[in-house]
């Protein structure tokens, strides 16, 4: 095998480079999905209950913009809440906005029930801002939901439309909501929360970890191999195997239409660490053969013959251990096991 590769080294190198560039491009475009479905057992009540909840109540895509100030229920404070409410309703993918300044309530007289808008009554002078706050704070529905019991905190609820097949709308929306919250001005403590915000932050954490730990591990491997061999080839060959193995693994993962999640993001550090050992064994046998006086091509052939069985067996048993996760009912664990096993065998 080594003799054939060496006799067609240019074609073999071009083939490897082409495959690595193609799969590397796919690896760079891998999506991140921090949703709950991938970490719930596929055969059990949890996933079934989640899907039933989403079908009944329109999913859990609600963003909460909370404002805290002792001066909320003043004329100026309510104007700010109303402005934020109106601007939030204009954001893309926002289906509905509920806040203290647009909610309606029921009242009544001898003629029957009436629909009233508490903030409209403030604007008309029929009631005071302080009385509006006290009424909403003690309301059986809005008290504790839109207005805290002490009337010092209010919530603006943004009901978000889910866009299937798109992964970037949520992060853009959360960013715009955070900028909107920052415009509340001084005197307000503002928080943005909710499941969409959590998903965006988890995805950003996964993306940050990929950007930090992959270069960090490569740097450690480069330093260790340079300290071991004191020669560029001793660094470039193991790193070439490591990088190509990772790009092929993530490229195939992306081509399969899968998205990284907090569990499968661990594929990157595991593949980087376990894929270096085969190259180290090959280099060691090659250097030993060269020290014995063999020419380069013969030393590569001997190194391959000495390394292929133990390195394959070591990789195969490692891959089998990871592949055993396919029997777990959690999709994220299955994907992690299968593709980490593939990365080990690719290396």
N, C-alpha and C positions, 0 to 999 in steps of 0.2 A: 504494500500500500504506500509506504513512504517513498519507495523507488518510483512508483508511478506519479505521485504528487511532485517529486523533485524534477522528473522529466517534463512535467507540464506545469511548472511552478507559476509561470505568468498567468496562464488560463485559470489555475486554481486560485491564485491570489485575486484576480479580477472577479471570479465568481463569488468568493467569500466577501469581497468588498462590496459588490453589488447587492448581495443579500443583506449585508449588515446596514448599508445605507437605506435600503428600502424598508427593512423592519425598524431601523432606528427612527425613520420619519414617522412610522406608525406609532412607535413608542412615545415620541414626543407629543403626539396628539391624543394620548390616552386620557379618557375622561375620569372625573372623580365624582362618585355618588355616595354621599354620607347618609342616605336614607336608611330607614329602620328595617326594610324588608330583607336585605341581604344578611342581617345578623339574627333573624328570627328563624326557628326551625320551619322547614318547608312543609312538614307533615305534623301539624299540631294546631291547637286552638289559637295560639297567639297570632299567627299570620292570618288565619281565617277571621279572627275578631277584628284585626286592624283593617282588613279589606272591607268587612261589613260596616265598620265605623265610617270609613271613607265614602262608601257608597251611600250611606244614610245621611251623613252630615257634611258631605262635600270636602272631605279630607281635613287635614289639620293645618292647613296653610293660613295661619293668622299671625300677623305681626302686631305686637303691642308697643305703642309709643306712650310711655308713661311720663307725666310731668308732676313734679312735687314743688310746692311753694305754699307758705301760709297765706299768700296773696292771690291765690287762684281765683277765688270767687269775689273778684272785684270787677269793675267795668273793664279795666285795662287787661286783667288776667284772662277774662272770658274772650276778649277780642283776639288775644294771641291763640287761645285754644281753638277758636272758630277759624282763624286764618290757617292754622296747621291742618285742621280738619278739611277745609276746602281744597288746600293744596295737595293733601294726601289723596283725596278722591280723584285728582287729575293724573295721578301716576299710572303708568302702564301696568297692566296685569292686576290692578286693584279692582275687585268686583264691587265692593261696598265698604264704606267707612262708617263706623258707629262711634260717637263721642258724646259728651254731655251737652254739646251745643247743637246737635241735630236729632237727639232722641225725642220720641213722642211718648206721652203718657195719657192715661184715661182719667177724666174727671166727669162730673155729672151734676145735674140739677133736677128740678121737678119734671123737665121735659125728656130726660134720659141721659145716656152717657155722651160725653164729648171728648174728642181727641184734642189734646193740648200739647204745645211745644214749650217746655220750660224756658228755653233761651229766648224764644219769640216774646214771651211774657216779660222778660227782662228788658228787651229792646223797646217794647211798647210802654214800659213804665208800670205795668200791672203788678210786678213783684220786684224785689231787690236781688242783686247778685248773691248776697249772703243767704237770703231765704231760699233761693234756688239751690245753693250748695247744701243747705241743711235738708231740704226736701229730697234731693237725690241721694244724699248720704244715708238717709233713713228709709229709702225706698226698698221694698222687698225684692225687687229685681235688680235695680241699678246700684244699690248700696253694696259696697264691697266688690262690685264688678267694674263699673265705670267711675265710681267715686268712692274714696275711702271713707270709713266711718267718721274720721275727724275732718273730712272735706279739705284735706291738704294735698291729696294726690288724686289725679284723674288719669284715665286711660283712654287713648284713641286706638280703636281696634280696626285693623286693615284686613279685610277678607281678600285673600290672594287667589286669583285663578291659576290653576295648575296648567302648565304648558307641556304636554307629553312630547318626548323626543327632543326637548331643548334643555340644556344644562346651564346656560349662562344667564337666563332671565332673572333667576333668583338673586344671584350676587349683585347684578346691576340694580335691582329693585331695593335690596337691603342697603346698598351704598347710598341711593337717593333718599331713602327714609332716614338714614343717619345724618345726611347733610341737612335734611329738613328739620330734624330734631335739634341740630346745632344752631339753627336760626331762631330758636325760641327766645334767646336773649338772656341777659343777666337776671339773676334772681330766681332762675328755675333750675332744678336738678332734673335732668332728662335721662331716661333709659330706653333703649330699644331692645326688645326681647321677642320670643316666640320661636316656634319650630323652624320656620324658614331662616331666621337669624342663626339658630343653632347649627343648621345644616351648612350654611355658608361658612361659619367659623370653623366647623370641623373640616370641611373641604379645604379651607385655607391652611389649616394646621397640617393636613396630610400633604398638601403641595409644598409647604415650607419644609417639612421633614424630608421630603424627597430631594429638595434643593440643597439641604444642609448635610444630611448623612451620607448621600452617595459620594459627593466630593471628599467628605471627611474620611470615609473608608478607603477611597482610592488613594488619598494622600498618605494614609497610614501604610497601605500596601506598598506604595511606591517607596516610602522611606525604609520599610522593612526589607524589601527585595534589594534596594540599593546597598543597604548595610550588609546584606548577605553576599551579594555578588560583586559589588563595586564595578559594575559595567552596565552601560545602557541597555544591552540586549537582555541582561538579567532582570531589568525593570520593564522594558517594553513588551517582552513576550508574555509574562504573566498578566500585565495590565491589559494587553490586547485581548487575551482570552477572557478576562473578567468583563471588560466593557462589551465585547461582542456577545458574550453569553447573556448579559443583562438586556442589551438592546434586542436580541432575538426573542428573549422570553417576553418582555413587555410588548414588543411588536406583535407577536402572535396573540398575546392577551388582548391587545387593542383590536386586532383584526377579527377576533372572535366576537366583537361587539360588547365586551365586558368593561365595567368601570371599576376603578380602584375605590376601595373603602378603607376604613381604619384597620381592618384585618389584612386584606390583600396588599396594602401598602408595604407590609413587612416582607414581601417577595424581594424587594430591592436589596435590603441589607443582607438577607440570607443568601441570595444568589451570589452577591459580591464576595461574601466570605468563603462559601464552600466551593466556588469554582476556581480558586487559585491553586489548590493542592496538586491537581493533575499536571499543570504546567511546571510547578516546582520539581516534581519527580522527574519529568522529562528532561528538564535542564540539568538536573544533577547527574542523571545517567549519561547525558551527552557530554558534559564536562569530564566525567570520569573516563569515558571512551577516548576523548581527545587527549587527556593526560597519558593514556596508554599508547598514544601514537597513531590512532586511527584517523584517516582523513575525514573531513566534515560530513560527507554524505554517508559514509559507512558508520560513523559515530551516531548520526541521526537514526539510521536503521536499527542499530543495536539498542539505542535508547528507547525506540518505539517498541521493539520486541520485549524488552525487559519491563516496560511500563504498562503495556496495553492490558494485560490480564489483571494485575492488582489494582490499577487505577479504574478499570471498568467495573470490577467487582465492588470497589469502595463506593463509586458513584451510584451503582445500581442499588446497593443496599441502602444508601442514604436516600435515594429517590423513592425506594419502596416504602421507607418509613414515612416520608411526606405524603406519598400517594395513598397511604392507608386512611388519611383524613377524608377520602372520598366517601367513606361510610358514615360520616357525621351528617346529621340532618340539616345543619346550618349551611346555607349556600356560600357564605363568605369563607368559611373554613374549608369547604370542598375546593373552591377555586384556589385558595392559598396553597393547599396541599398538592393539587394537580399541577399547577404552573410552577411551583417551586421544584417539584420533581422533574418537570420538563427542563427547567433551567439548569439543574444539576447534570442531566444527561446531555444537554446541548454543550455544556462546558467540557 
